[in-house]
Amino acid sequence: MHLRTCRRPSTLLADPTDEEAAMADAVGTAVARTDGQLVAYYQPGGTKPLAAAHVSQITAAAAARAGELAALIDAAIAAAAADAA
């Protein structure tokens, strides 16, 4: 699961719209597995690099979101299987 973020001067936005990302001074994307393991981090540019503390916040949020999304997917699959039975 991935989480795209941007920073507008001191605020981190999760999953920003294209318009929000265009106004940001930095954008980064973290990819994490459902066990919280960071798979990749990408920062395509911006006017300022993200601070290490922001990168840590982004990777932690991506790991948490991966677990949340996996649980939603598992619940949907279980519901579909129950409906089919």
C-alpha positions in Angstrom: 0.0 0.0 0.0 1.3 3.5 -0.7 0.7 6.9 0.9 1.4 10.0 -1.0 2.0 13.1 1.1 2.9 16.7 0.7 4.0 19.5 3.0 2.5 23.0 2.9 4.9 24.9 4.9 4.4 23.2 8.2 1.5 20.8 7.6 1.7 17.3 6.2 -1.3 16.3 4.0 -2.0 12.6 3.4 -3.2 11.6 -0.1 -3.2 15.2 -1.4 -5.2 16.2 -4.5 -3.1 17.2 -7.6 -4.0 20.8 -6.8 -2.7 20.5 -3.2 0.4 18.8 -4.3 1.1 21.5 -6.8 1.0 24.1 -4.0 3.3 22.1 -1.7 6.9 22.8 -1.1 7.7 19.0 -0.9 6.0 15.8 -2.0 6.9 12.2 -1.0 5.4 8.8 -1.4 6.0 5.9 1.0 5.2 2.2 0.2 4.8 -0.2 3.0 3.8 -3.9 3.4 0.9 -4.8 5.7 3.5 -5.9 8.4 4.8 -2.3 8.5 8.0 -3.0 6.6 8.9 0.0 4.4 9.3 -1.1 0.8 10.1 2.1 -0.9 10.2 5.9 -0.4 10.2 8.4 -3.3 10.6 12.1 -3.2 10.3 13.5 -6.7 11.4 17.0 -5.8 9.9 20.2 -4.6 11.4 23.5 -3.5 12.6 22.0 -0.2 13.6 18.5 0.9 11.5 16.9 3.6 13.1 16.8 7.0 14.0 13.4 8.5 11.3 13.8 11.1 8.7 14.3 8.3 10.0 11.2 6.4 9.6 9.2 9.6 6.0 10.4 10.1 5.2 9.5 6.5 6.6 6.0 6.7 4.8 5.4 10.0 1.6 6.6 8.5 2.0 4.4 5.4 2.6 1.4 7.5 -0.5 2.1 9.6 -2.6 2.7 6.5 -1.4 -0.5 4.9 -2.7 -2.5 7.9 -6.0 -0.6 7.8 -6.5 -1.2 4.0 -5.6 -4.8 4.3 -8.2 -5.3 7.0 -10.8 -3.6 4.8 -9.9 -5.8 1.8 -10.0 -8.9 3.9 -13.5 -7.9 5.3 -14.8 -7.3 1.7 -13.5 -10.6 0.5 -15.1 -12.4 3.5 -18.4 -10.6 2.9 -18.3 -11.5 -0.8 -17.6 -15.2 0.0 -20.4 -15.2 2.6 -22.8 -13.8 0.0 -21.8 -16.3 -2.6 -22.3 -19.2 -0.1 
